[in-house]
Amino acid sequence: MLLSIVEERAQERGEKIGEKRGATMKALAVAARMLDRGEPREKILDYVEISPKELDKLIESRRN
């Protein structure tokens, strides 16, 4: 019984982590499309709601 509760909580935690990763990946994909279209940095940060650091990483990864 105790093990099943622990397993259930671990599964729930894993699902939340997966959902967050999926949302982040989607936001970064939208930001990449906006960069492709020449949208300004401020607009991307406002619309996509990613951090400036995440946007900087995306921009840098696209240079390589």
mmCIF file as Biopython writes it, N, C-alpha, C and O atoms, coordinates in Angstrom:
data_model
#
loop_
_atom_site.group_PDB
_atom_site.id
_atom_site.type_symbol
_atom_site.label_atom_id
_atom_site.label_alt_id
_atom_site.label_comp_id
_atom_site.label_asym_id
_atom_site.label_entity_id
_atom_site.label_seq_id
_atom_site.pdbx_PDB_ins_code
_atom_site.Cartn_x
_atom_site.Cartn_y
_atom_site.Cartn_z
_atom_site.occupancy
_atom_site.B_iso_or_equiv
_atom_site.auth_seq_id
_atom_site.auth_asym_id
_atom_site.pdbx_PDB_model_num
ATOM 1   N N  . MET A ? 1  ? 0.827  -1.193 0.000   1.0 0.0 1  A 1 
ATOM 2   C CA . MET A ? 1  ? 0.000  0.000  0.000   1.0 0.0 1  A 1 
ATOM 3   C C  . MET A ? 1  ? 0.871  1.257  0.000   1.0 0.0 1  A 1 
ATOM 4   O O  . MET A ? 1  ? 0.659  2.155  -0.815  1.0 0.0 1  A 1 
ATOM 5   N N  . LEU A ? 2  ? 1.845  1.328  0.903   1.0 0.0 2  A 1 
ATOM 6   C CA . LEU A ? 2  ? 2.719  2.490  0.983   1.0 0.0 2  A 1 
ATOM 7   C C  . LEU A ? 2  ? 3.510  2.664  -0.301  1.0 0.0 2  A 1 
ATOM 8   O O  . LEU A ? 2  ? 3.686  3.784  -0.780  1.0 0.0 2  A 1 
ATOM 9   N N  . LEU A ? 3  ? 3.984  1.566  -0.855  1.0 0.0 3  A 1 
ATOM 10  C CA . LEU A ? 3  ? 4.747  1.629  -2.092  1.0 0.0 3  A 1 
ATOM 11  C C  . LEU A ? 3  ? 3.890  2.164  -3.229  1.0 0.0 3  A 1 
ATOM 12  O O  . LEU A ? 3  ? 4.374  2.943  -4.050  1.0 0.0 3  A 1 
ATOM 13  N N  . SER A ? 4  ? 2.644  1.765  -3.288  1.0 0.0 4  A 1 
ATOM 14  C CA . SER A ? 4  ? 1.785  2.249  -4.365  1.0 0.0 4  A 1 
ATOM 15  C C  . SER A ? 4  ? 1.542  3.758  -4.250  1.0 0.0 4  A 1 
ATOM 16  O O  . SER A ? 4  ? 1.420  4.436  -5.270  1.0 0.0 4  A 1 
ATOM 17  N N  . ILE A ? 5  ? 1.471  4.283  -3.048  1.0 0.0 5  A 1 
ATOM 18  C CA . ILE A ? 5  ? 1.301  5.724  -2.845  1.0 0.0 5  A 1 
ATOM 19  C C  . ILE A ? 5  ? 2.553  6.450  -3.311  1.0 0.0 5  A 1 
ATOM 20  O O  . ILE A ? 5  ? 2.468  7.484  -3.973  1.0 0.0 5  A 1 
ATOM 21  N N  . VAL A ? 6  ? 3.708  5.910  -2.966  1.0 0.0 6  A 1 
ATOM 22  C CA . VAL A ? 6  ? 4.977  6.507  -3.388  1.0 0.0 6  A 1 
ATOM 23  C C  . VAL A ? 6  ? 5.097  6.458  -4.909  1.0 0.0 6  A 1 
ATOM 24  O O  . VAL A ? 6  ? 5.513  7.432  -5.536  1.0 0.0 6  A 1 
ATOM 25  N N  . GLU A ? 7  ? 4.738  5.339  -5.489  1.0 0.0 7  A 1 
ATOM 26  C CA . GLU A ? 7  ? 4.789  5.205  -6.946  1.0 0.0 7  A 1 
ATOM 27  C C  . GLU A ? 7  ? 3.828  6.183  -7.624  1.0 0.0 7  A 1 
ATOM 28  O O  . GLU A ? 7  ? 4.160  6.784  -8.646  1.0 0.0 7  A 1 
ATOM 29  N N  . GLU A ? 8  ? 2.658  6.331  -7.056  1.0 0.0 8  A 1 
ATOM 30  C CA . GLU A ? 8  ? 1.665  7.241  -7.623  1.0 0.0 8  A 1 
ATOM 31  C C  . GLU A ? 8  ? 2.173  8.684  -7.587  1.0 0.0 8  A 1 
ATOM 32  O O  . GLU A ? 8  ? 2.028  9.420  -8.563  1.0 0.0 8  A 1 
ATOM 33  N N  . ARG A ? 9  ? 2.759  9.080  -6.479  1.0 0.0 9  A 1 
ATOM 34  C CA . ARG A ? 9  ? 3.307  10.435 -6.372  1.0 0.0 9  A 1 
ATOM 35  C C  . ARG A ? 9  ? 4.464  10.639 -7.345  1.0 0.0 9  A 1 
ATOM 36  O O  . ARG A ? 9  ? 4.590  11.705 -7.948  1.0 0.0 9  A 1 
ATOM 37  N N  . ALA A ? 10 ? 5.296  9.632  -7.496  1.0 0.0 10 A 1 
ATOM 38  C CA . ALA A ? 10 ? 6.405  9.723  -8.436  1.0 0.0 10 A 1 
ATOM 39  C C  . ALA A ? 10 ? 5.887  9.865  -9.870  1.0 0.0 10 A 1 
ATOM 40  O O  . ALA A ? 10 ? 6.432  10.638 -10.658 1.0 0.0 10 A 1 
ATOM 41  N N  . GLN A ? 11 ? 4.856  9.131  -10.196 1.0 0.0 11 A 1 
ATOM 42  C CA . GLN A ? 11 ? 4.266  9.224  -11.531 1.0 0.0 11 A 1 
ATOM 43  C C  . GLN A ? 11 ? 3.662  10.608 -11.752 1.0 0.0 11 A 1 
ATOM 44  O O  . GLN A ? 11 ? 3.841  11.196 -12.819 1.0 0.0 11 A 1 
ATOM 45  N N  . GLU A ? 12 ? 2.960  11.125 -10.770 1.0 0.0 12 A 1 
ATOM 46  C CA . GLU A ? 12 ? 2.371  12.464 -10.886 1.0 0.0 12 A 1 
ATOM 47  C C  . GLU A ? 12 ? 3.455  13.514 -11.077 1.0 0.0 12 A 1 
ATOM 48  O O  . GLU A ? 12 ? 3.318  14.417 -11.902 1.0 0.0 12 A 1 
ATOM 49  N N  . ARG A ? 13 ? 4.527  13.391 -10.313 1.0 0.0 13 A 1 
ATOM 50  C CA . ARG A ? 13 ? 5.638  14.325 -10.428 1.0 0.0 13 A 1 
ATOM 51  C C  . ARG A ? 13 ? 6.264  14.246 -11.819 1.0 0.0 13 A 1 
ATOM 52  O O  . ARG A ? 13 ? 6.593  15.267 -12.422 1.0 0.0 13 A 1 
ATOM 53  N N  . GLY A ? 14 ? 6.422  13.029 -12.316 1.0 0.0 14 A 1 
ATOM 54  C CA . GLY A ? 14 ? 6.970  12.828 -13.650 1.0 0.0 14 A 1 
ATOM 55  C C  . GLY A ? 14 ? 6.084  13.419 -14.728 1.0 0.0 14 A 1 
ATOM 56  O O  . GLY A ? 14 ? 6.578  13.994 -15.698 1.0 0.0 14 A 1 
ATOM 57  N N  . GLU A ? 15 ? 4.792  13.282 -14.563 1.0 0.0 15 A 1 
ATOM 58  C CA . GLU A ? 15 ? 3.848  13.860 -15.533 1.0 0.0 15 A 1 
ATOM 59  C C  . GLU A ? 15 ? 3.930  15.379 -15.537 1.0 0.0 15 A 1 
ATOM 60  O O  . GLU A ? 15 ? 3.898  15.997 -16.602 1.0 0.0 15 A 1 
ATOM 61  N N  . LYS A ? 16 ? 4.035  15.984 -14.367 1.0 0.0 16 A 1 
ATOM 62  C CA . LYS A ? 16 ? 4.141  17.443 -14.278 1.0 0.0 16 A 1 
ATOM 63  C C  . LYS A ? 16 ? 5.432  17.928 -14.937 1.0 0.0 16 A 1 
ATOM 64  O O  . LYS A ? 16 ? 5.435  18.936 -15.643 1.0 0.0 16 A 1 
ATOM 65  N N  . ILE A ? 17 ? 6.515  17.211 -14.705 1.0 0.0 17 A 1 
ATOM 66  C CA . ILE A ? 17 ? 7.790  17.573 -15.328 1.0 0.0 17 A 1 
ATOM 67  C C  . ILE A ? 17 ? 7.682  17.468 -16.842 1.0 0.0 17 A 1 
ATOM 68  O O  . ILE A ? 17 ? 8.173  18.336 -17.564 1.0 0.0 17 A 1 
ATOM 69  N N  . GLY A ? 18 ? 7.045  16.413 -17.320 1.0 0.0 18 A 1 
ATOM 70  C CA . GLY A ? 18 ? 6.866  16.221 -18.759 1.0 0.0 18 A 1 
ATOM 71  C C  . GLY A ? 18 ? 6.007  17.304 -19.377 1.0 0.0 18 A 1 
ATOM 72  O O  . GLY A ? 18 ? 6.302  17.790 -20.469 1.0 0.0 18 A 1 
ATOM 73  N N  . GLU A ? 19 ? 4.952  17.682 -18.689 1.0 0.0 19 A 1 
ATOM 74  C CA . GLU A ? 19 ? 4.079  18.749 -19.187 1.0 0.0 19 A 1 
ATOM 75  C C  . GLU A ? 19 ? 4.840  20.071 -19.268 1.0 0.0 19 A 1 
ATOM 76  O O  . GLU A ? 19 ? 4.697  20.816 -20.238 1.0 0.0 19 A 1 
ATOM 77  N N  . LYS A ? 20 ? 5.638  20.356 -18.258 1.0 0.0 20 A 1 
ATOM 78  C CA . LYS A ? 20 ? 6.413  21.601 -18.247 1.0 0.0 20 A 1 
ATOM 79  C C  . LYS A ? 20 ? 7.430  21.605 -19.385 1.0 0.0 20 A 1 
ATOM 80  O O  . LYS A ? 20 ? 7.598  22.615 -20.069 1.0 0.0 20 A 1 
ATOM 81  N N  . ARG A ? 21 ? 8.101  20.487 -19.586 1.0 0.0 21 A 1 
ATOM 82  C CA . ARG A ? 21 ? 9.067  20.393 -20.688 1.0 0.0 21 A 1 
ATOM 83  C C  . ARG A ? 21 ? 8.375  20.581 -22.036 1.0 0.0 21 A 1 
ATOM 84  O O  . ARG A ? 21 ? 8.893  21.268 -22.916 1.0 0.0 21 A 1 
ATOM 85  N N  . GLY A ? 22 ? 7.226  19.980 -22.189 1.0 0.0 22 A 1 
ATOM 86  C CA . GLY A ? 22 ? 6.479  20.119 -23.431 1.0 0.0 22 A 1 
ATOM 87  C C  . GLY A ? 22 ? 6.075  21.563 -23.690 1.0 0.0 22 A 1 
ATOM 88  O O  . GLY A ? 22 ? 6.174  22.049 -24.817 1.0 0.0 22 A 1 
ATOM 89  N N  . ALA A ? 23 ? 5.622  22.242 -22.652 1.0 0.0 23 A 1 
ATOM 90  C CA . ALA A ? 23 ? 5.226  23.642 -22.791 1.0 0.0 23 A 1 
ATOM 91  C C  . ALA A ? 23 ? 6.431  24.510 -23.137 1.0 0.0 23 A 1 
ATOM 92  O O  . ALA A ? 23 ? 6.329  25.423 -23.956 1.0 0.0 23 A 1 
ATOM 93  N N  . THR A ? 24 ? 7.559  24.227 -22.519 1.0 0.0 24 A 1 
ATOM 94  C CA . THR A ? 24 ? 8.780  24.976 -22.812 1.0 0.0 24 A 1 
ATOM 95  C C  . THR A ? 24 ? 9.227  24.746 -24.246 1.0 0.0 24 A 1 
ATOM 96  O O  . THR A ? 24 ? 9.615  25.690 -24.935 1.0 0.0 24 A 1 
ATOM 97  N N  . MET A ? 25 ? 9.177  23.511 -24.697 1.0 0.0 25 A 1 
ATOM 98  C CA . MET A ? 25 ? 9.569  23.204 -26.072 1.0 0.0 25 A 1 
ATOM 99  C C  . MET A ? 25 ? 8.654  23.913 -27.069 1.0 0.0 25 A 1 
ATOM 100 O O  . MET A ? 25 ? 9.120  24.424 -28.088 1.0 0.0 25 A 1 
ATOM 101 N N  . LYS A ? 26 ? 7.376  23.943 -26.782 1.0 0.0 26 A 1 
ATOM 102 C CA . LYS A ? 26 ? 6.432  24.615 -27.666 1.0 0.0 26 A 1 
ATOM 103 C C  . LYS A ? 26 ? 6.715  26.120 -27.698 1.0 0.0 26 A 1 
ATOM 104 O O  . LYS A ? 26 ? 6.703  26.732 -28.765 1.0 0.0 26 A 1 
ATOM 105 N N  . ALA A ? 27 ? 6.967  26.710 -26.535 1.0 0.0 27 A 1 
ATOM 106 C CA . ALA A ? 27 ? 7.273  28.140 -26.465 1.0 0.0 27 A 1 
ATOM 107 C C  . ALA A ? 27 ? 8.533  28.464 -27.245 1.0 0.0 27 A 1 
ATOM 108 O O  . ALA A ? 27 ? 8.592  29.480 -27.938 1.0 0.0 27 A 1 
ATOM 109 N N  . LEU A ? 28 ? 9.535  27.614 -27.139 1.0 0.0 28 A 1 
ATOM 110 C CA . LEU A ? 28 ? 10.780 27.847 -27.869 1.0 0.0 28 A 1 
ATOM 111 C C  . LEU A ? 28 ? 10.572 27.701 -29.371 1.0 0.0 28 A 1 
ATOM 112 O O  . LEU A ? 28 ? 11.199 28.416 -30.152 1.0 0.0 28 A 1 
ATOM 113 N N  . ALA A ? 29 ? 9.710  26.794 -29.780 1.0 0.0 29 A 1 
ATOM 114 C CA . ALA A ? 29 ? 9.411  26.633 -31.209 1.0 0.0 29 A 1 
ATOM 115 C C  . ALA A ? 29 ? 8.704  27.881 -31.743 1.0 0.0 29 A 1 
ATOM 116 O O  . ALA A ? 29 ? 8.993  28.330 -32.852 1.0 0.0 29 A 1 
ATOM 117 N N  . VAL A ? 30 ? 7.793  28.432 -30.969 1.0 0.0 30 A 1 
ATOM 118 C CA . VAL A ? 30 ? 7.104  29.659 -31.376 1.0 0.0 30 A 1 
ATOM 119 C C  . VAL A ? 30 ? 8.113  30.807 -31.445 1.0 0.0 30 A 1 
ATOM 120 O O  . VAL A ? 30 ? 8.101  31.593 -32.393 1.0 0.0 30 A 1 
ATOM 121 N N  . ALA A ? 31 ? 8.981  30.900 -30.443 1.0 0.0 31 A 1 
ATOM 122 C CA . ALA A ? 31 ? 9.998  31.955 -30.434 1.0 0.0 31 A 1 
ATOM 123 C C  . ALA A ? 31 ? 10.913 31.829 -31.656 1.0 0.0 31 A 1 
ATOM 124 O O  . ALA A ? 31 ? 11.288 32.838 -32.253 1.0 0.0 31 A 1 
ATOM 125 N N  . ALA A ? 32 ? 11.269 30.610 -32.026 1.0 0.0 32 A 1 
ATOM 126 C CA . ALA A ? 32 ? 12.131 30.399 -33.197 1.0 0.0 32 A 1 
ATOM 127 C C  . ALA A ? 32 ? 11.431 30.884 -34.463 1.0 0.0 32 A 1 
ATOM 128 O O  . ALA A ? 32 ? 12.056 31.511 -35.317 1.0 0.0 32 A 1 
ATOM 129 N N  . ARG A ? 33 ? 10.155 30.599 -34.585 1.0 0.0 33 A 1 
ATOM 130 C CA . ARG A ? 33 ? 9.406  31.076 -35.761 1.0 0.0 33 A 1 
ATOM 131 C C  . ARG A ? 33 ? 9.337  32.597 -35.784 1.0 0.0 33 A 1 
ATOM 132 O O  . ARG A ? 33 ? 9.432  33.217 -36.844 1.0 0.0 33 A 1 
ATOM 133 N N  . MET A ? 34 ? 9.172  33.187 -34.616 1.0 0.0 34 A 1 
ATOM 134 C CA . MET A ? 34 ? 9.127  34.644 -34.554 1.0 0.0 34 A 1 
ATOM 135 C C  . MET A ? 34 ? 10.481 35.246 -34.931 1.0 0.0 34 A 1 
ATOM 136 O O  . MET A ? 34 ? 10.539 36.274 -35.606 1.0 0.0 34 A 1 
ATOM 137 N N  . LEU A ? 35 ? 11.559 34.610 -34.498 1.0 0.0 35 A 1 
ATOM 138 C CA . LEU A ? 35 ? 12.891 35.070 -34.890 1.0 0.0 35 A 1 
ATOM 139 C C  . LEU A ? 35 ? 13.064 34.968 -36.400 1.0 0.0 35 A 1 
ATOM 140 O O  . LEU A ? 35 ? 13.612 35.872 -37.030 1.0 0.0 35 A 1 
ATOM 141 N N  . ASP A ? 36 ? 12.599 33.873 -36.974 1.0 0.0 36 A 1 
ATOM 142 C CA . ASP A ? 36 ? 12.683 33.694 -38.426 1.0 0.0 36 A 1 
ATOM 143 C C  . ASP A ? 36 ? 11.970 34.814 -39.170 1.0 0.0 36 A 1 
ATOM 144 O O  . ASP A ? 36 ? 12.377 35.200 -40.266 1.0 0.0 36 A 1 
ATOM 145 N N  . ARG A ? 37 ? 10.915 35.329 -38.574 1.0 0.0 37 A 1 
ATOM 146 C CA . ARG A ? 37 ? 10.124 36.382 -39.221 1.0 0.0 37 A 1 
ATOM 147 C C  . ARG A ? 37 ? 10.615 37.781 -38.861 1.0 0.0 37 A 1 
ATOM 148 O O  . ARG A ? 37 ? 10.022 38.782 -39.263 1.0 0.0 37 A 1 
ATOM 149 N N  . GLY A ? 38 ? 11.717 37.836 -38.089 1.0 0.0 38 A 1 
ATOM 150 C CA . GLY A ? 38 ? 12.319 39.127 -37.766 1.0 0.0 38 A 1 
ATOM 151 C C  . GLY A ? 38 ? 11.623 39.919 -36.678 1.0 0.0 38 A 1 
ATOM 152 O O  . GLY A ? 38 ? 11.793 41.134 -36.584 1.0 0.0 38 A 1 
ATOM 153 N N  . GLU A ? 39 ? 10.848 39.245 -35.864 1.0 0.0 39 A 1 
ATOM 154 C CA . GLU A ? 39 ? 10.154 39.932 -34.777 1.0 0.0 39 A 1 
ATOM 155 C C  . GLU A ? 39 ? 11.165 40.438 -33.740 1.0 0.0 39 A 1 
ATOM 156 O O  . GLU A ? 39 ? 12.179 39.785 -33.495 1.0 0.0 39 A 1 
ATOM 157 N N  . PRO A ? 40 ? 10.891 41.593 -33.135 1.0 0.0 40 A 1 
ATOM 158 C CA . PRO A ? 40 ? 11.820 42.135 -32.139 1.0 0.0 40 A 1 
ATOM 159 C C  . PRO A ? 40 ? 11.826 41.301 -30.854 1.0 0.0 40 A 1 
ATOM 160 O O  . PRO A ? 40 ? 10.838 40.668 -30.483 1.0 0.0 40 A 1 
ATOM 161 N N  . ARG A ? 41 ? 12.956 41.334 -30.214 1.0 0.0 41 A 1 
ATOM 162 C CA . ARG A ? 41 ? 13.201 40.583 -28.976 1.0 0.0 41 A 1 
ATOM 163 C C  . ARG A ? 41 ? 12.108 40.845 -27.930 1.0 0.0 41 A 1 
ATOM 164 O O  . ARG A ? 41 ? 11.593 39.910 -27.318 1.0 0.0 41 A 1 
ATOM 165 N N  . GLU A ? 42 ? 11.761 42.110 -27.732 1.0 0.0 42 A 1 
ATOM 166 C CA . GLU A ? 42 ? 10.784 42.472 -26.707 1.0 0.0 42 A 1 
ATOM 167 C C  . GLU A ? 42 ? 9.421  41.850 -27.000 1.0 0.0 42 A 1 
ATOM 168 O O  . GLU A ? 42 ? 8.720  41.408 -26.091 1.0 0.0 42 A 1 
ATOM 169 N N  . LYS A ? 43 ? 9.060  41.823 -28.270 1.0 0.0 43 A 1 
ATOM 170 C CA . LYS A ? 43 ? 7.774  41.234 -28.653 1.0 0.0 43 A 1 
ATOM 171 C C  . LYS A ? 43 ? 7.781  39.724 -28.384 1.0 0.0 43 A 1 
ATOM 172 O O  . LYS A ? 43 ? 6.797  39.171 -27.894 1.0 0.0 43 A 1 
ATOM 173 N N  . ILE A ? 44 ? 8.886  39.073 -28.706 1.0 0.0 44 A 1 
ATOM 174 C CA . ILE A ? 44 ? 8.993  37.629 -28.467 1.0 0.0 44 A 1 
ATOM 175 C C  . ILE A ? 44 ? 8.869  37.340 -26.978 1.0 0.0 44 A 1 
ATOM 176 O O  . ILE A ? 44 ? 8.122  36.450 -26.572 1.0 0.0 44 A 1 
ATOM 177 N N  . LEU A ? 45 ? 9.601  38.092 -26.168 1.0 0.0 45 A 1 
ATOM 178 C CA . LEU A ? 45 ? 9.556  37.873 -24.723 1.0 0.0 45 A 1 
ATOM 179 C C  . LEU A ? 45 ? 8.157  38.111 -24.165 1.0 0.0 45 A 1 
ATOM 180 O O  . LEU A ? 45 ? 7.722  37.407 -23.254 1.0 0.0 45 A 1 
ATOM 181 N N  . ASP A ? 46 ? 7.463  39.089 -24.703 1.0 0.0 46 A 1 
ATOM 182 C CA . ASP A ? 46 ? 6.122  39.406 -24.228 1.0 0.0 46 A 1 
ATOM 183 C C  . ASP A ? 46 ? 5.109  38.344 -24.653 1.0 0.0 46 A 1 
ATOM 184 O O  . ASP A ? 46 ? 4.304  37.891 -23.840 1.0 0.0 46 A 1 
ATOM 185 N N  . TYR A ? 47 ? 5.149  37.952 -25.910 1.0 0.0 47 A 1 
ATOM 186 C CA . TYR A ? 47 ? 4.150  37.023 -26.444 1.0 0.0 47 A 1 
ATOM 187 C C  . TYR A ? 47 ? 4.380  35.578 -25.993 1.0 0.0 47 A 1 
ATOM 188 O O  . TYR A ? 47 ? 3.434  34.864 -25.660 1.0 0.0 47 A 1 
ATOM 189 N N  . VAL A ? 48 ? 5.629  35.166 -25.988 1.0 0.0 48 A 1 
ATOM 190 C CA . VAL A ? 48 ? 5.932  33.756 -25.737 1.0 0.0 48 A 1 
ATOM 191 C C  . VAL A ? 48 ? 6.128  33.467 -24.258 1.0 0.0 48 A 1 
ATOM 192 O O  . VAL A ? 48 ? 6.003  32.323 -23.820 1.0 0.0 48 A 1 
ATOM 193 N N  . GLU A ? 49 ? 6.432  34.491 -23.501 1.0 0.0 49 A 1 
ATOM 194 C CA . GLU A ? 49 ? 6.617  34.360 -22.051 1.0 0.0 49 A 1 
ATOM 195 C C  . GLU A ? 49 ? 7.721  33.373 -21.688 1.0 0.0 49 A 1 
ATOM 196 O O  . GLU A ? 49 ? 7.545  32.499 -20.840 1.0 0.0 49 A 1 
ATOM 197 N N  . ILE A ? 50 ? 8.863  33.536 -22.351 1.0 0.0 50 A 1 
ATOM 198 C CA . ILE A ? 50 ? 10.068 32.819 -21.933 1.0 0.0 50 A 1 
ATOM 199 C C  . ILE A ? 50 ? 11.004 33.857 -21.322 1.0 0.0 50 A 1 
ATOM 200 O O  . ILE A ? 50 ? 10.823 35.060 -21.508 1.0 0.0 50 A 1 
ATOM 201 N N  . SER A ? 51 ? 11.992 33.381 -20.599 1.0 0.0 51 A 1 
ATOM 202 C CA . SER A ? 51 ? 12.916 34.311 -19.956 1.0 0.0 51 A 1 
ATOM 203 C C  . SER A ? 51 ? 13.910 34.858 -20.983 1.0 0.0 51 A 1 
ATOM 204 O O  . SER A ? 51 ? 14.161 34.226 -22.009 1.0 0.0 51 A 1 
ATOM 205 N N  . PRO A ? 52 ? 14.468 36.024 -20.701 1.0 0.0 52 A 1 
ATOM 206 C CA . PRO A ? 52 ? 15.499 36.553 -21.593 1.0 0.0 52 A 1 
ATOM 207 C C  . PRO A ? 52 ? 16.670 35.586 -21.760 1.0 0.0 52 A 1 
ATOM 208 O O  . PRO A ? 52 ? 17.261 35.488 -22.836 1.0 0.0 52 A 1 
ATOM 209 N N  . LYS A ? 53 ? 16.993 34.882 -20.694 1.0 0.0 53 A 1 
ATOM 210 C CA . LYS A ? 53 ? 18.089 33.905 -20.752 1.0 0.0 53 A 1 
ATOM 211 C C  . LYS A ? 53 ? 17.749 32.767 -21.721 1.0 0.0 53 A 1 
ATOM 212 O O  . LYS A ? 53 ? 18.601 32.334 -22.497 1.0 0.0 53 A 1 
ATOM 213 N N  . GLU A ? 54 ? 16.506 32.289 -21.674 1.0 0.0 54 A 1 
ATOM 214 C CA . GLU A ? 54 ? 16.089 31.231 -22.597 1.0 0.0 54 A 1 
ATOM 215 C C  . GLU A ? 54 ? 16.133 31.712 -24.045 1.0 0.0 54 A 1 
ATOM 216 O O  . GLU A ? 54 ? 16.538 30.970 -24.940 1.0 0.0 54 A 1 
ATOM 217 N N  . LEU A ? 55 ? 15.717 32.952 -24.268 1.0 0.0 55 A 1 
ATOM 218 C CA . LEU A ? 55 ? 15.765 33.502 -25.623 1.0 0.0 55 A 1 
ATOM 219 C C  . LEU A ? 55 ? 17.203 33.639 -26.092 1.0 0.0 55 A 1 
ATOM 220 O O  . LEU A ? 55 ? 17.515 33.333 -27.243 1.0 0.0 55 A 1 
ATOM 221 N N  . ASP A ? 56 ? 18.083 34.098 -25.207 1.0 0.0 56 A 1 
ATOM 222 C CA . ASP A ? 56 ? 19.504 34.204 -25.566 1.0 0.0 56 A 1 
ATOM 223 C C  . ASP A ? 56 ? 20.084 32.845 -25.947 1.0 0.0 56 A 1 
ATOM 224 O O  . ASP A ? 56 ? 20.835 32.735 -26.916 1.0 0.0 56 A 1 
ATOM 225 N N  . LYS A ? 57 ? 19.736 31.819 -25.189 1.0 0.0 57 A 1 
ATOM 226 C CA . LYS A ? 57 ? 20.217 30.463 -25.498 1.0 0.0 57 A 1 
ATOM 227 C C  . LYS A ? 57 ? 19.698 30.002 -26.858 1.0 0.0 57 A 1 
ATOM 228 O O  . LYS A ? 57 ? 20.433 29.384 -27.628 1.0 0.0 57 A 1 
ATOM 229 N N  . LEU A ? 58 ? 18.439 30.302 -27.153 1.0 0.0 58 A 1 
ATOM 230 C CA . LEU A ? 58 ? 17.855 29.924 -28.430 1.0 0.0 58 A 1 
ATOM 231 C C  . LEU A ? 58 ? 18.581 30.635 -29.577 1.0 0.0 58 A 1 
ATOM 232 O O  . LEU A ? 58 ? 18.932 30.017 -30.582 1.0 0.0 58 A 1 
ATOM 233 N N  . ILE A ? 59 ? 18.792 31.909 -29.414 1.0 0.0 59 A 1 
ATOM 234 C CA . ILE A ? 59 ? 19.490 32.688 -30.451 1.0 0.0 59 A 1 
ATOM 235 C C  . ILE A ? 59 ? 20.891 32.136 -30.677 1.0 0.0 59 A 1 
ATOM 236 O O  . ILE A ? 59 ? 21.328 31.965 -31.815 1.0 0.0 59 A 1 
ATOM 237 N N  . GLU A ? 60 ? 21.586 31.862 -29.587 1.0 0.0 60 A 1 
ATOM 238 C CA . GLU A ? 60 ? 22.964 31.330 -29.693 1.0 0.0 60 A 1 
ATOM 239 C C  . GLU A ? 60 ? 22.964 29.959 -30.351 1.0 0.0 60 A 1 
ATOM 240 O O  . GLU A ? 60 ? 23.848 29.668 -31.156 1.0 0.0 60 A 1 
ATOM 241 N N  . SER A ? 61 ? 22.006 29.121 -30.031 1.0 0.0 61 A 1 
ATOM 242 C CA . SER A ? 61 ? 21.977 27.770 -30.612 1.0 0.0 61 A 1 
ATOM 243 C C  . SER A ? 61 ? 21.713 27.818 -32.108 1.0 0.0 61 A 1 
ATOM 244 O O  . SER A ? 61 ? 22.141 26.930 -32.845 1.0 0.0 61 A 1 
ATOM 245 N N  . ARG A ? 62 ? 21.014 28.841 -32.556 1.0 0.0 62 A 1 
ATOM 246 C CA . ARG A ? 62 ? 20.704 28.976 -33.973 1.0 0.0 62 A 1 
ATOM 247 C C  . ARG A ? 62 ? 21.896 29.507 -34.759 1.0 0.0 62 A 1 
ATOM 248 O O  . ARG A ? 62 ? 21.939 29.369 -35.982 1.0 0.0 62 A 1 
ATOM 249 N N  . ARG A ? 63 ? 22.852 30.105 -34.084 1.0 0.0 63 A 1 
ATOM 250 C CA . ARG A ? 63 ? 24.060 30.600 -34.756 1.0 0.0 63 A 1 
ATOM 251 C C  . ARG A ? 63 ? 25.013 29.475 -35.113 1.0 0.0 63 A 1 
ATOM 252 O O  . ARG A ? 63 ? 25.809 29.595 -36.044 1.0 0.0 63 A 1 
ATOM 253 N N  . ASN A ? 64 ? 24.929 28.391 -34.375 1.0 0.0 64 A 1 
ATOM 254 C CA . ASN A ? 64 ? 25.871 27.273 -34.582 1.0 0.0 64 A 1 
ATOM 255 C C  . ASN A ? 64 ? 25.386 26.311 -35.624 1.0 0.0 64 A 1 
ATOM 256 O O  . ASN A ? 64 ? 26.060 25.322 -35.912 1.0 0.0 64 A 1 
#
